[in-house]
Amino acid sequence: MKTTWTLRIALVAALAGWAQAQDFTTYISIGDSQAAGFSSGALVDTDQANSVPALLAKQGAAPDFQQPLISEPGIPAQLALQNLIPVVIGPKSASTGVPENLLLARPYNNLAVPGATASDALNDTGDPSAGGLAALILRGKGSQVAQGAFSRPTFITLWIGNNDVLAAAVRGQAIEGVTLTPVADFRATYTTIIAALKATGAPIVAANLGDVTTIPFVTTIPPVVVNPNTNQPILVDGNPVPLIGPNGPLPPGTLVTLAASSLLAQGIGIPTQVGGTGEPLPDEVILDAGEVAIIQDHVNNDNAAIADICQKAGVPVVDLHALLNEFSTTGRNVGGVRLSSTFLSGGIFGYDGIHPTPLGYAVVANEFINVINQNGGTLPLIDLSPFLGVGTASASSVRPRVEFSEAAYRSLLQVFPLVGRRR
């Protein structure tokens, strides 16, 4: 009987906390580029308006939800389609945008910083002398977690950890402590973050991590030579011709990143017998099967840590790992349109092959709303119909011939440094 009453008391306490699930009076978002609304390689106001936190704030009728808005063409300059045949993607401008509300007297509601790791969310204060987006968003006033707690939040979302694994995919190298945060370190940091946010008394909803080896940045280019006129593999004696890497022909299971596309356009990585230079692709634009397995292992272990820590703290978790797997395998039909992870035509990912389009963010926001409502909220789902004209979703499985410019890749590297901040 005593055990039964203890369980009932615990349940009542949990429900009492989640009775605030509709209170978005002071809604705070902690996270990285995904939560910031970063899209097509930039932080820019036109896409920040459709960030997941901004959409949640709108559905929750938040009275004054402030984000660190950046004017067009964004910081860095947003990527755009520069040529149609062949597809060439690069920065839309040589200049960048500027902050629009840098002098806001209080912390922003959306404190998410592009490029931030879990450790950064806890410790980086955005020293103005250091420059970068962290300085523009945090303004030396304290870390994301510290400013969020100081704001006396009534509701919190936590979407952090992507950059603890993403650098390995962007840089084509899976190196412990350099492009990948050690799992034990991630667990310890995430535990501290959850404890600090729980101390505010506000309801929290967290999100786990998608498999970064399934994003278009690493899945668009096949590891074989493709005919630029047909986008189909070139066959010699009935077999595809592998691209050349540092150790010779790329074996099956190798992932070639979009950063290789400008090199391939010059014939690098293509054997001489099919018109290439015979010069190998550098290691930083490919991921071998072993590196892919290491990255996936980190994602799975980080997600296990998130699930365990949040379960013990009574924090619901949005399963974005499952959502990304859905988009990369079967896709999802929305309003008669099939959305998928296919680059340029799937509707979910922008021109950097890493971050969602406004439509993609709206889909993710509805996943958050579903979890919020399962835990006491009554937020209306976002109507996706206005977003369906943003992408060019298609059932086509044809891989587009695309050149991701060197300038585009350099801008991504500037925003997403190594986890140890060593370049």
C-alpha positions in Angstrom: 0.0 0.0 0.0 2.8 2.4 0.9 4.5 1.7 -2.5 1.2 2.4 -4.3 0.7 5.7 -2.6 4.4 6.7 -3.3 3.8 6.0 -7.0 0.6 8.0 -6.9 2.3 10.9 -5.3 5.1 10.8 -7.8 2.6 10.7 -10.7 0.6 13.7 -9.3 3.9 15.7 -8.9 4.9 14.9 -12.5 1.5 15.9 -13.8 1.6 19.1 -11.8 4.9 20.1 -13.3 3.5 19.4 -16.8 0.4 21.4 -16.1 2.7 24.3 -17.2 3.2 22.6 -20.6 1.1 25.3 -22.2 2.8 28.2 -20.5 5.1 29.7 -23.2 5.3 33.1 -21.4 9.1 32.7 -21.1 10.0 30.0 -23.5 13.7 29.3 -23.8 15.5 27.2 -26.4 18.9 25.7 -25.8 20.7 24.1 -28.7 22.8 24.3 -31.8 22.3 25.2 -35.5 19.3 23.0 -35.8 17.5 24.8 -33.0 18.8 28.2 -34.3 17.0 27.8 -37.6 20.3 27.7 -39.6 19.5 26.7 -43.2 21.4 26.4 -46.4 24.6 27.3 -44.7 23.5 30.5 -42.9 21.7 32.1 -40.0 19.3 34.5 -41.6 16.0 36.1 -40.5 13.9 34.7 -43.3 14.6 31.2 -42.1 14.9 32.0 -38.4 11.2 32.9 -38.6 10.6 29.2 -39.2 13.0 27.8 -36.7 11.5 25.0 -34.6 11.5 27.2 -31.5 9.9 30.1 -33.3 7.2 27.8 -34.6 6.6 26.3 -31.2 6.4 29.8 -29.7 3.8 30.8 -32.2 1.7 27.7 -31.5 2.1 28.3 -27.8 1.1 32.0 -28.1 4.4 33.2 -26.6 4.0 37.0 -25.9 7.5 38.1 -26.8 9.7 35.5 -28.3 13.1 37.0 -29.3 15.7 35.5 -31.6 19.1 36.9 -32.5 18.0 37.9 -36.0 20.5 38.3 -38.9 19.6 40.3 -42.0 20.0 39.0 -45.6 22.2 37.4 -46.9 22.9 35.9 -43.5 26.0 34.9 -41.6 27.8 33.3 -43.4 26.2 34.4 -46.7 23.5 31.9 -47.5 24.1 29.2 -50.1 22.1 29.4 -53.3 21.7 27.7 -56.7 24.2 29.5 -58.9 23.8 27.3 -62.0 21.2 24.8 -63.1 23.0 22.5 -65.6 25.2 21.4 -64.0 23.9 22.3 -60.6 26.4 24.6 -58.9 25.8 25.7 -55.3 27.7 28.5 -53.6 27.3 31.6 -51.4 24.7 34.0 -52.8 26.9 37.1 -51.9 30.4 38.1 -51.1 29.1 40.1 -48.2 27.2 39.0 -45.1 24.2 40.2 -43.1 24.3 42.1 -39.8 22.5 41.6 -36.4 19.1 43.3 -36.2 18.5 43.2 -32.4 22.0 42.9 -30.9 21.1 45.5 -28.2 18.2 43.6 -26.7 18.5 44.3 -23.0 17.7 40.8 -21.9 18.8 37.3 -23.1 17.2 36.0 -26.3 14.6 33.3 -26.0 16.3 31.3 -28.6 19.8 30.9 -27.3 20.8 28.2 -29.7 24.3 28.7 -31.3 25.3 27.2 -34.6 28.4 25.1 -34.2 27.8 24.6 -30.4 28.6 21.3 -28.8 27.0 20.2 -25.5 30.0 21.5 -23.7 29.7 24.8 -25.4 26.0 25.1 -24.4 27.2 24.7 -20.8 30.4 26.7 -20.8 30.8 29.1 -23.8 29.8 32.6 -22.8 30.2 34.1 -26.3 33.1 36.4 -25.5 32.7 39.4 -27.9 36.4 39.5 -28.5 36.4 36.0 -29.9 33.9 37.0 -32.7 31.6 34.5 -34.5 28.0 33.7 -34.0 28.4 32.7 -30.4 29.5 36.3 -29.6 26.5 37.7 -31.5 24.0 35.4 -29.7 25.4 35.1 -26.2 27.1 38.5 -26.1 29.4 37.6 -23.2 26.4 37.5 -20.8 26.9 33.8 -19.9 26.5 30.4 -21.5 23.2 29.2 -23.1 22.4 27.2 -19.9 23.2 30.1 -17.6 21.3 32.7 -19.5 18.4 30.3 -19.9 18.2 29.7 -16.2 18.6 33.4 -15.4 15.5 34.1 -17.6 13.2 32.2 -15.2 11.8 30.1 -18.0 8.2 28.7 -18.0 9.1 26.2 -20.7 12.4 24.8 -22.2 13.4 22.8 -25.2 16.8 21.2 -25.4 18.2 20.1 -28.8 21.9 19.7 -28.4 24.6 17.2 -29.3 24.5 17.3 -33.1 27.9 18.9 -33.3 29.4 16.3 -31.0 29.2 14.0 -34.0 28.6 16.2 -37.0 32.2 17.4 -37.4 33.2 13.9 -38.3 30.8 13.9 -41.3 31.6 17.5 -42.4 35.3 17.0 -42.3 35.4 13.4 -43.5 37.4 12.1 -40.5 36.2 10.2 -37.5 38.8 11.1 -34.8 38.0 10.7 -31.1 38.3 14.0 -29.2 38.9 16.0 -32.4 35.8 15.5 -34.6 33.9 13.3 -32.2 33.2 14.0 -28.5 34.1 11.0 -26.3 30.8 9.4 -25.3 31.7 9.5 -21.6 32.4 13.3 -21.8 29.1 13.8 -23.6 27.2 11.9 -21.0 28.8 13.8 -18.1 28.1 17.2 -19.8 24.5 16.3 -20.8 23.8 15.2 -17.2 25.0 18.6 -15.9 22.9 20.4 -18.4 19.7 18.6 -17.5 20.3 19.1 -13.8 20.8 22.8 -14.3 17.7 23.2 -16.4 15.6 21.0 -14.1 16.5 23.3 -11.2 14.5 26.1 -12.9 11.3 24.1 -12.3 10.2 24.6 -15.9 9.0 21.7 -18.0 11.6 20.5 -20.5 11.3 18.6 -23.8 14.6 17.3 -25.2 15.4 15.8 -28.6 17.9 13.1 -29.5 20.3 13.0 -32.4 19.8 11.9 -36.0 22.2 9.6 -37.8 24.5 12.1 -39.5 25.7 9.4 -42.0 22.3 9.6 -43.7 22.2 13.3 -44.5 22.5 14.4 -48.1 26.0 16.0 -47.5 27.4 12.4 -47.3 24.9 10.4 -49.3 24.4 12.3 -52.6 27.6 11.4 -54.4 28.0 7.7 -55.1 31.5 6.2 -54.8 31.6 5.4 -58.5 32.2 7.5 -61.7 29.0 9.0 -63.0 28.3 10.1 -66.6 27.6 13.8 -66.3 25.1 13.7 -69.1 23.0 10.9 -67.8 23.8 10.9 -64.0 24.2 7.2 -64.3 27.3 5.1 -63.4 29.8 4.6 -66.2 30.2 0.8 -66.8 33.4 -0.9 -67.9 33.0 -4.6 -68.7 29.6 -4.3 -67.2 30.8 -3.0 -63.9 30.8 0.5 -62.3 34.1 2.3 -62.1 35.1 3.2 -58.5 36.4 6.6 -57.7 39.9 6.8 -56.4 40.8 7.6 -52.8 44.1 7.9 -50.9 44.3 4.1 -50.8 43.2 3.3 -54.3 39.7 2.5 -55.7 36.9 3.3 -53.2 35.4 0.1 -51.8 31.6 -0.4 -51.5 30.2 1.3 -48.4 32.4 4.4 -48.8 30.6 7.7 -48.4 31.7 10.7 -50.6 30.8 14.1 -49.2 29.5 17.1 -51.2 32.9 18.7 -50.5 34.3 16.3 -53.2 32.1 17.6 -55.9 34.2 20.6 -56.9 37.2 18.2 -57.1 35.3 15.7 -59.2 34.4 18.5 -61.6 38.1 18.9 -62.2 38.6 15.2 -62.8 40.2 14.5 -59.4 39.3 11.1 -58.1 38.4 9.8 -61.5 40.6 7.2 -63.2 42.4 8.3 -66.4 40.8 5.5 -68.5 37.4 7.2 -68.1 38.7 10.8 -68.6 39.9 11.8 -65.2 43.3 13.0 -63.9 44.0 9.8 -61.9 44.7 12.0 -58.9 43.1 10.6 -55.7 40.4 12.4 -53.7 41.8 13.5 -50.3 40.8 11.7 -47.2 38.8 14.7 -45.8 36.1 14.3 -48.5 35.4 10.6 -48.0 34.3 8.4 -45.1 35.3 4.7 -45.3 33.1 2.0 -43.9 35.0 1.9 -40.7 34.6 5.6 -40.1 30.9 5.4 -40.8 30.6 2.6 -38.2 32.4 4.7 -35.6 30.2 7.7 -36.2 27.0 5.6 -36.0 28.3 4.0 -32.8 28.8 7.5 -31.3 25.3 8.6 -32.3 23.7 5.5 -30.8 25.7 5.7 -27.6 24.9 9.5 -27.2 21.3 8.8 -27.8 21.4 6.0 -25.2 22.8 8.6 -22.8 20.1 11.1 -23.6 17.4 8.5 -23.1 18.8 7.4 -19.8 19.5 10.8 -18.4 16.1 12.2 -19.5 14.2 9.2 -18.3 15.7 9.6 -14.8 14.9 13.3 -14.8 11.3 12.9 -16.1 12.1 14.7 -19.4 10.3 13.6 -22.5 12.5 13.0 -25.6 11.5 13.7 -29.2 12.8 10.8 -31.4 14.5 12.7 -34.2 16.7 9.7 -34.9 13.7 7.7 -36.0 12.4 10.7 -38.0 15.6 11.1 -40.0 15.8 7.3 -40.6 12.2 7.5 -42.0 13.2 10.3 -44.4 16.3 8.5 -45.5 14.6 5.2 -46.2 10.8 5.2 -46.9 10.2 8.9 -46.9 6.9 10.4 -45.7 3.9 11.4 -47.7 2.5 14.8 -46.7 -0.4 16.2 -48.5 0.2 13.9 -51.5 3.9 14.9 -51.6 6.6 12.4 -50.8 9.2 14.1 -48.5 12.7 12.5 -48.2 16.3 13.1 -47.6 17.1 13.2 -51.3 19.3 16.2 -52.0 17.6 19.1 -53.8 14.4 17.2 -54.6 13.4 15.7 -51.3 12.0 18.9 -49.8 13.5 18.4 -46.3 17.2 19.5 -46.6 18.5 22.8 -47.8 21.5 23.6 -50.1 24.1 22.7 -47.6 22.9 19.1 -47.4 23.0 19.3 -43.6 20.2 21.5 -42.3 16.5 21.4 -43.0 14.5 23.7 -45.2 11.6 25.7 -43.5 9.4 22.8 -44.5 11.8 20.4 -42.8 11.8 22.5 -39.7 8.0 22.6 -39.6 7.8 18.8 -39.8 10.3 18.6 -36.9 8.3 21.2 -34.9 5.2 19.0 -35.2 7.2 16.1 -33.8 7.9 18.3 -30.8 4.3 19.3 -30.5 3.2 15.6 -30.5 5.5 14.9 -27.6 4.4 18.1 -25.7 0.8 17.1 -26.2 1.4 13.5 -25.0 2.7 15.1 -21.8 -0.2 17.4 -20.9 0.0 20.1 -23.6 -2.7 21.0 -26.1 -0.8 22.9 -28.8 -2.3 22.9 -32.3 -0.2 21.1 -34.9 1.4 23.3 -37.6 -0.4 23.5 -40.9 2.2 22.2 -43.4 0.3 23.3 -46.5 1.9 26.8 -46.7 5.4 25.1 -46.5 4.8 22.6 -49.3 5.7 25.0 -52.0 9.2 25.6 -50.5 10.8 22.3 -51.5 10.6 20.4 -54.8 9.8 17.1 -53.3 9.8 14.2 -55.7 9.7 10.5 -55.8 12.7 10.5 -58.1 15.8 8.5 -56.9 18.1 10.1 -59.5 21.2 11.6 -57.9 21.7 15.1 -59.3 25.0 16.1 -60.7 26.0 18.8 -58.3 29.0 21.0 -57.7 29.3 22.2 -54.1 31.7 25.1 -54.4 34.9 25.3 -52.4 33.6 28.6 -51.0 30.5 26.9 -49.8 32.6 24.2 -48.0 34.9 26.8 -46.4 31.9 28.7 -45.0 30.6 25.5 -43.3 34.0 24.8 -41.8 34.1 28.3 -40.3 30.8 27.7 -38.5 31.4 24.1 -37.5 34.8 23.8 -35.9 36.3 20.7 -34.5 34.9 19.6 -31.1 38.2 20.4 -29.4 38.3 23.7 -31.2 41.5 22.6 -33.0 41.4 23.2 -36.7 
